[in-house]
Amino acid sequence: MKKRFILLCLITFLFVLFIDSSYVLPNIINYSELFIRNLVPYLLFVFTISSMLIDYGLLEIVSPTLYVFILSLISGFPSSSKYSVSLYKDHYLDKDNAMCLIRNCHYPNPLFLFGSISNLISKYSCLKLFIVFIISSLIGMLFDRNISFKRVYIKSCDTSLIDSFGKSFKSSILTIIMIYGTSLFSYTIAEIIIRNIHLNSILYCIIYGLFDLTKGIFSTGILINKKIREILILLFISFGSISIHMQVADILRDTDIKYSTFLFGRIRNTFICIMVYSLLGKLY
């Protein structure tokens, strides 16, 4: 039954894409240009260098857990899943630790938050949201109680700089292609839904935010009430869009860590984010 439903959805998607190509294709091109210009250079640099750091013994200085936590803050989602799975496969993290990081380390790209999003809400609001995400993830880790910050002692890398760069660069390219593909697919579905169903402004934003995080956040610019705009951005980021969930599911595909680990973390931490955000709103 599930396969039949998915098959029907895919056929419908192809049919609509074909008959409405004059509308969909220009949007796909615009989205691709924005993705390549705004995300690819930064993500390619961060993903490549972060992998090379492991090759050259960073985990002898800092713990794998601290490494994932810091790199997740710097590069944004779905990097926590990417780094956690990579370290888990290489036996630097045990399964419980990797699952805890996947559940809780979910942060927006800081350049995106304090750059693009600050044009929709104030920089102060962006800082407040960033603090909310960090506090919420730390609270989630406390609930899990199986996080470890012990360092690991590994043999130094004998790989040459060129070999390390080549391996890291190829891995980064594949990850970025996967992020682009899932984001574009989800964005296109949202575009088709929006074009064919009349929605009020809030539902319009929610549909976009449900499928594609970036488009959902930018769509809140149509809302006059800045408080509602800020809350929707909080919810979109804390839960993640379908595209991000697809990315994490793909990253976890060849491991024994189930996607439900990430889904549970997003549901739980979204509620925690709401509570922390409400508390900070009363304090400031």
N, C-alpha and C positions, 0 to 999 in steps of 0.2 A: 504493500500500500504506500509506504514511504517513497519507494523508488518511482512508482507511478506518478505520485504528486510532484516529485522533483522533475521528472520527465516532462510533465504537463507544463510546469512553470518555465522550463528551459525552452520548450517549443513556443510558448506564448511570448517569451522574451525575444526570441529570434524573429518571430512574426512582426511584433511591434517595431523592433529595430529596423526591419526591412521596409515596412510601409511608412515609417516616420523618420527615415534616415536624414532627411533634409534638416530636421530639428536636432536629432541626437548627435550626429557626426560633428557638427561645429562645436557642440558642448564638450564632446570627448577631446577634440583638438585643444580647446581652451584649457581644459582640466590638465591635460598632459603637459602643456607649456608651463602652467603654474607649478606643477609637481617637479618638473625638471629644473626650473629656475630657482625655486625656493627650498627644495628639500634635498635633491640629489647631491649637490656638492658638499653640504654639511654632513649628511648621513654617510656618504662614501668616505669622507675624511675620518669621522669618528669611528665607524665600524672597522676600518682598516687599521688605524693606529691602535685601537683597543685590543685587537687580536694580536698585533705585534708585541704589545706590552707583555702579554702572557708568555709569548715565545722567549722573551728576554728577562724572565724572572721576576715580574712584578709581584706575583703571588708568594714570593719569598719575603716580601716586605709588608704587604697588606693581606688581610684574609680574603678568601674568595667571596665571602658574604659582603664585606665592605666594598670590594671591587664592583660587584653587581649593583649594589646600592648607589654608589657614586656615579658609575657609568650610566645607570638608568636615569638619574637626575639630569645628566648632561645631554644625553641623546634622545630621551623620550621613548614612549612605547612604539613598538613591542620589544624594545631592546632588553628589558629585564628577562623576558622569556628566552630570547636569543642567547644572552650571556649565561643564564642559568642552565639551559639545556647543554650548551657547549661545555661548560665546566663539569656538569653532571656526567656527560659522556666520557670526559677525560679523567673522571674519578677525583676531581678536586672538590666536588660537593657531593654529599650523600643525598638520597632521594628526598628525605624529609626537609632538609635545608633548601633544596632546589624548589620543592613545592611551596614552601613558605615564601620564598622570594617571588615566585610566579604569582602567588595570590596577592601579595601586598605591594610590590614595587611597581607601581603604575603611575607614571608621571608624564605630563606633556613636555614636548621639546621647549626648553626655556626661551630660545630665540623666537619661537612661534608665539609663546605665551606673552612675553614682554615686548615683542615687536608687533606682530599682526593683531593679536587679540586686544592689546592695549589701545588700539584705535576704536574698539567697540565699547570697552569699559576703561576706566582709568588705570594708570599704572599701580596705584594703591590697591585697587580691586584685584589686579593680577597678582600682586604680592600676597594679598590676603588668601587668594585661592591657592597659590603655591604652598603657603604655610599650611593650609587646610589639608592638602594632599599629603604632605610630609607627615604631619601629625597623625592623620588617619592611617597611613601605612605603618607607622610605628606602633599605634594601638593594635592594629591587626596582627603585627608580629608578636606582641605581648600575648594576645589571645592564643596564638599558635604554640608558643612556649618551646619550640624546637629549633630556634635559630641559634647558630653558633658563629662566633667571630674569631675562631682559632685560625692561625696561619698554617699553611702547609709547606712542607720542605720538599722541594723537587730538584731534580738534576738540571743544571743549567743547559740552555738550548745550544745545540751545535749547528743549528741551521744558519745559513748565510743570510745577510740582510736582504739580498735579492730574492732568495727562495721564500723567506718569511713574508716579504712584501707581496710577492706573486700569489702565494696561498691566501693571504688575508684579503687582498684586493678581489680575487675571484669569489671568495665567500661573501664579501660585502656586496658585490654586483648581484649575485643570486638573491640575496636577502632583499635588496632594494627592488629588484624586478618583481619579487613576490608581493612586496608592500604595494607597489604601483598597480599590479594586476588586480589584487583584491579591492583596492581603493577605487579603481576605475570601474570595475564591475558593479560594486555597490552604489557608486555615484550614479551610474547610468540607470540602474533600476529605480533609484529615487527620482531621477529626472522624468522617467516615463510615468511614474505614479503621480507626481505633481502636475504633469501636463494633462493627465486624463481625469483627475479628480479635483473638484473644487474644495478648497480647505480654507479655514480662517487662518490668520497670521501665526498663531501659536502652534496649531497643528501642522502648518506648513514647515515651521522650524523643527518641530519634533520629528517629522518624517525624514527630513534631511539629516538631522542629528542621529536618528536611529540607524541609517544606512551608511552615511559618510560623515565622519567627525568634522573635518575641515569645512565642508559645505554647510553642515548644520550650525557650526559656530558663526560663520559669516552671515548666514541667513537671519540670525538674531538682530542684525542691523536694522531690519524693518520694524522692530518693536520699539515703541516710544518709551515704555517703562523700562528704565535702566536696571531696576532691581530684578525684574522678571528676566531680563537679558542675562544678568549675572548668574542667576539661579540655574537657568537652562544651560549655560556654559559649564557650570559646576557639574550638573547631572550628565551632560554629554561626555565630559572628560573622565569623570569618576567611573562611569559604567563602561564607556567605550562604545564605539559603533559596531555594526555588523562586520564592517571591513576589518577592524582591529581584531575582533573575535575570530574571524577567518584566518588572519595572519598568525595568531597564536596557535590555533588548531593545526595549521600547517607546520609550524615549528615543532609542535609536540608529536607530530604524526609518527615519527620513527622511534619514539621512546615509550617507556611503560608508564609515563605520567599522563593522566587523562585530562582532556579538555575541561571536564567538570571542575577540576581544581581551579582553573582560571575563572570560570563562570561563577563559582561559589565566592571566590575572592572579590569579584567585581560587585556582586549583589550585596555582600556583607559590608564592604568598604564604602559603597555608595551610601548606605544608611549611616555609617560612621561619619562620612564627609558631611552629610546633612546636619548631624548633631553638632559636630565641631564648628561648622559654618554658622549655625544658629547661636552657639555659645560665643563665638568671636564677635558676632553681630551685636550681642548684648554688651560685650566688654568695650567695643570700640564703635 
